[in-house]
């Protein structure tokens, strides 16, 4: 699971966003180009699938 593309503000950032009327304070994680963003997303998807498959296999082995 990844939350790379989402901002993770702190309490201070939350307070600052109330004062930021022109939304210049919002900062998100960015990639240098689309290819590297796609690569990161695909890797995250593959790792999540690997984890889900591993958990399913463990559950099947424990039931059998």
VMD Tcl script that builds the backbone (N, CA, C; Angstrom):
set m [mol new atoms 192]
animate dup $m
set s [atomselect $m all]
$s set {name element resname resid chain x y z} {
  {N N UNK 1 A 0.843 -1.181 0.000}
  {CA C UNK 1 A 0.000 0.000 0.000}
  {C C UNK 1 A 0.884 1.238 0.000}
  {N N UNK 2 A 0.462 2.195 -0.726}
  {CA C UNK 2 A 1.229 3.429 -0.776}
  {C C UNK 2 A 0.306 4.630 -0.730}
  {N N UNK 3 A 0.801 5.655 -0.162}
  {CA C UNK 3 A 0.075 6.919 -0.155}
  {C C UNK 3 A 1.009 8.023 -0.637}
  {N N UNK 4 A 1.879 7.655 -1.546}
  {CA C UNK 4 A 2.904 8.580 -2.018}
  {C C UNK 4 A 2.314 9.825 -2.663}
  {N N UNK 5 A 1.213 9.676 -3.380}
  {CA C UNK 5 A 0.665 10.809 -4.115}
  {C C UNK 5 A -0.193 11.729 -3.253}
  {N N UNK 6 A -0.419 11.355 -2.007}
  {CA C UNK 6 A -1.245 12.164 -1.132}
  {C C UNK 6 A -0.379 12.978 -0.189}
  {N N UNK 7 A -0.838 14.178 0.105}
  {CA C UNK 7 A -0.136 15.012 1.072}
  {C C UNK 7 A -0.406 14.469 2.473}
  {N N UNK 8 A 0.593 14.507 3.316}
  {CA C UNK 8 A 0.452 14.082 4.707}
  {C C UNK 8 A 0.782 15.270 5.603}
  {N N UNK 9 A -0.179 16.159 5.784}
  {CA C UNK 9 A 0.111 17.372 6.546}
  {C C UNK 9 A 0.203 17.107 8.049}
  {N N UNK 10 A 0.936 17.948 8.707}
  {CA C UNK 10 A 1.031 17.889 10.160}
  {C C UNK 10 A -0.003 18.844 10.750}
  {N N UNK 11 A -0.061 18.898 12.059}
  {CA C UNK 11 A -0.973 19.823 12.730}
  {C C UNK 11 A -0.640 21.260 12.325}
  {N N UNK 12 A 0.642 21.568 12.304}
  {CA C UNK 12 A 1.068 22.926 11.937}
  {C C UNK 12 A 0.645 23.241 10.502}
  {N N UNK 13 A 0.804 22.266 9.601}
  {CA C UNK 13 A 0.403 22.471 8.212}
  {C C UNK 13 A -1.109 22.662 8.114}
  {N N UNK 14 A -1.860 21.957 8.932}
  {CA C UNK 14 A -3.309 22.130 8.950}
  {C C UNK 14 A -3.702 23.524 9.389}
  {N N UNK 15 A -3.036 24.020 10.408}
  {CA C UNK 15 A -3.302 25.379 10.877}
  {C C UNK 15 A -2.896 26.388 9.812}
  {N N UNK 16 A -1.744 26.173 9.191}
  {CA C UNK 16 A -1.272 27.086 8.157}
  {C C UNK 16 A -2.211 27.100 6.955}
  {N N UNK 17 A -2.850 25.951 6.650}
  {CA C UNK 17 A -3.745 25.902 5.499}
  {C C UNK 17 A -4.995 26.749 5.724}
  {N N UNK 18 A -5.358 26.976 6.983}
  {CA C UNK 18 A -6.492 27.856 7.263}
  {C C UNK 18 A -6.164 29.303 6.918}
  {N N UNK 19 A -4.922 29.657 7.036}
  {CA C UNK 19 A -4.483 31.026 6.760}
  {C C UNK 19 A -4.138 31.200 5.286}
  {N N UNK 20 A -3.802 30.122 4.610}
  {CA C UNK 20 A -3.356 30.145 3.207}
  {C C UNK 20 A -4.549 30.307 2.263}
  {N N UNK 21 A -4.919 31.529 1.974}
  {CA C UNK 21 A -6.111 31.803 1.171}
  {C C UNK 21 A -5.924 31.489 -0.309}
  {N N UNK 22 A -4.691 31.507 -0.805}
  {CA C UNK 22 A -4.446 31.317 -2.231}
  {C C UNK 22 A -3.873 29.930 -2.546}
  {N N UNK 23 A -3.885 29.037 -1.576}
  {CA C UNK 23 A -3.458 27.636 -1.741}
  {C C UNK 23 A -2.049 27.510 -2.316}
  {N N UNK 24 A -1.150 28.314 -1.830}
  {CA C UNK 24 A 0.237 28.212 -2.277}
  {C C UNK 24 A 1.049 27.304 -1.356}
  {N N UNK 25 A 0.497 26.957 -0.206}
  {CA C UNK 25 A 1.228 26.146 0.760}
  {C C UNK 25 A 1.099 24.648 0.495}
  {N N UNK 26 A 0.059 24.232 -0.238}
  {CA C UNK 26 A -0.147 22.804 -0.501}
  {C C UNK 26 A 1.046 22.223 -1.245}
  {N N UNK 27 A 1.634 21.165 -0.691}
  {CA C UNK 27 A 2.766 20.512 -1.328}
  {C C UNK 27 A 2.465 19.021 -1.435}
  {N N UNK 28 A 2.592 18.503 -2.626}
  {CA C UNK 28 A 2.361 17.093 -2.878}
  {C C UNK 28 A 3.651 16.464 -3.379}
  {N N UNK 29 A 3.741 15.160 -3.225}
  {CA C UNK 29 A 4.896 14.445 -3.746}
  {C C UNK 29 A 4.802 14.427 -5.254}
  {N N UNK 30 A 5.883 14.735 -5.903}
  {CA C UNK 30 A 5.898 14.785 -7.358}
  {C C UNK 30 A 7.020 13.915 -7.899}
  {N N UNK 31 A 6.865 13.508 -9.133}
  {CA C UNK 31 A 7.903 12.754 -9.830}
  {C C UNK 31 A 8.472 13.642 -10.921}
  {N N UNK 32 A 9.693 13.306 -11.358}
  {CA C UNK 32 A 10.340 14.152 -12.369}
  {C C UNK 32 A 9.662 14.047 -13.726}
  {N N UNK 33 A 9.020 12.898 -14.022}
  {CA C UNK 33 A 8.288 12.752 -15.277}
  {C C UNK 33 A 7.242 11.656 -15.121}
  {N N UNK 34 A 6.420 11.487 -16.152}
  {CA C UNK 34 A 5.336 10.510 -16.091}
  {C C UNK 34 A 5.853 9.085 -15.996}
  {N N UNK 35 A 6.949 8.803 -16.669}
  {CA C UNK 35 A 7.488 7.436 -16.665}
  {C C UNK 35 A 7.918 7.015 -15.273}
  {N N UNK 36 A 8.579 7.899 -14.541}
  {CA C UNK 36 A 9.005 7.527 -13.190}
  {C C UNK 36 A 7.807 7.431 -12.244}
  {N N UNK 37 A 6.781 8.244 -12.453}
  {CA C UNK 37 A 5.561 8.140 -11.642}
  {C C UNK 37 A 4.863 6.812 -11.911}
  {N N UNK 38 A 4.789 6.424 -13.195}
  {CA C UNK 38 A 4.181 5.138 -13.547}
  {C C UNK 38 A 4.976 3.978 -12.969}
  {N N UNK 39 A 6.302 4.079 -13.038}
  {CA C UNK 39 A 7.158 3.016 -12.508}
  {C C UNK 39 A 6.933 2.853 -11.008}
  {N N UNK 40 A 6.851 3.968 -10.293}
  {CA C UNK 40 A 6.622 3.922 -8.850}
  {C C UNK 40 A 5.254 3.313 -8.531}
  {N N UNK 41 A 4.237 3.705 -9.301}
  {CA C UNK 41 A 2.893 3.183 -9.079}
  {C C UNK 41 A 2.818 1.689 -9.381}
  {N N UNK 42 A 3.454 1.270 -10.462}
  {CA C UNK 42 A 3.443 -0.157 -10.808}
  {C C UNK 42 A 4.182 -0.987 -9.768}
  {N N UNK 43 A 5.296 -0.474 -9.274}
  {CA C UNK 43 A 6.034 -1.180 -8.237}
  {C C UNK 43 A 5.188 -1.317 -6.970}
  {N N UNK 44 A 4.501 -0.254 -6.600}
  {CA C UNK 44 A 3.626 -0.309 -5.423}
  {C C UNK 44 A 2.511 -1.330 -5.628}
  {N N UNK 45 A 1.928 -1.376 -6.838}
  {CA C UNK 45 A 0.885 -2.349 -7.139}
  {C C UNK 45 A 1.415 -3.772 -7.055}
  {N N UNK 46 A 2.595 -4.012 -7.602}
  {CA C UNK 46 A 3.180 -5.350 -7.587}
  {C C UNK 46 A 3.474 -5.789 -6.156}
  {N N UNK 47 A 4.009 -4.886 -5.339}
  {CA C UNK 47 A 4.301 -5.233 -3.951}
  {C C UNK 47 A 3.028 -5.517 -3.162}
  {N N UNK 48 A 1.961 -4.789 -3.461}
  {CA C UNK 48 A 0.681 -5.039 -2.790}
  {C C UNK 48 A 0.116 -6.388 -3.210}
  {N N UNK 49 A 0.194 -6.698 -4.506}
  {CA C UNK 49 A -0.262 -8.009 -4.978}
  {C C UNK 49 A 0.554 -9.133 -4.349}
  {N N UNK 50 A 1.851 -8.943 -4.242}
  {CA C UNK 50 A 2.719 -9.945 -3.620}
  {C C UNK 50 A 2.308 -10.181 -2.170}
  {N N UNK 51 A 2.040 -9.113 -1.454}
  {CA C UNK 51 A 1.625 -9.231 -0.057}
  {C C UNK 51 A 0.272 -9.939 0.053}
  {N N UNK 52 A -0.689 -9.568 -0.796}
  {CA C UNK 52 A -2.007 -10.207 -0.779}
  {C C UNK 52 A -1.911 -11.691 -1.117}
  {N N UNK 53 A -1.102 -12.020 -2.113}
  {CA C UNK 53 A -0.939 -13.416 -2.514}
  {C C UNK 53 A -0.277 -14.226 -1.399}
  {N N UNK 54 A 0.714 -13.644 -0.757}
  {CA C UNK 54 A 1.390 -14.315 0.347}
  {C C UNK 54 A 0.422 -14.577 1.500}
  {N N UNK 55 A -0.390 -13.581 1.829}
  {CA C UNK 55 A -1.373 -13.759 2.906}
  {C C UNK 55 A -2.400 -14.814 2.538}
  {N N UNK 56 A -2.847 -14.857 1.288}
  {CA C UNK 56 A -3.808 -15.866 0.849}
  {C C UNK 56 A -3.205 -17.258 0.926}
  {N N UNK 57 A -1.948 -17.387 0.517}
  {CA C UNK 57 A -1.278 -18.696 0.582}
  {C C UNK 57 A -1.142 -19.173 2.030}
  {N N UNK 58 A -0.771 -18.285 2.919}
  {CA C UNK 58 A -0.661 -18.642 4.329}
  {C C UNK 58 A -1.994 -19.083 4.904}
  {N N UNK 59 A -3.075 -18.401 4.494}
  {CA C UNK 59 A -4.392 -18.755 4.980}
  {C C UNK 59 A -4.813 -20.129 4.460}
  {N N UNK 60 A -4.526 -20.414 3.197}
  {CA C UNK 60 A -4.868 -21.717 2.629}
  {C C UNK 60 A -4.083 -22.824 3.307}
  {N N UNK 61 A -2.799 -22.578 3.565}
  {CA C UNK 61 A -1.955 -23.587 4.213}
  {C C UNK 61 A -2.430 -23.851 5.641}
  {N N UNK 62 A -2.828 -22.817 6.340}
  {CA C UNK 62 A -3.307 -22.981 7.720}
  {C C UNK 62 A -4.647 -23.682 7.785}
  {N N UNK 63 A -5.506 -23.541 6.764}
  {CA C UNK 63 A -6.810 -24.180 6.750}
  {C C UNK 63 A -6.673 -25.647 6.368}
  {N N UNK 64 A -5.777 -25.955 5.453}
  {CA C UNK 64 A -5.622 -27.319 4.954}
  {C C UNK 64 A -4.975 -28.232 5.942}
}
mol reanalyze $m
mol bondsrecalc $m
mol representation Tube
mol addrep $m
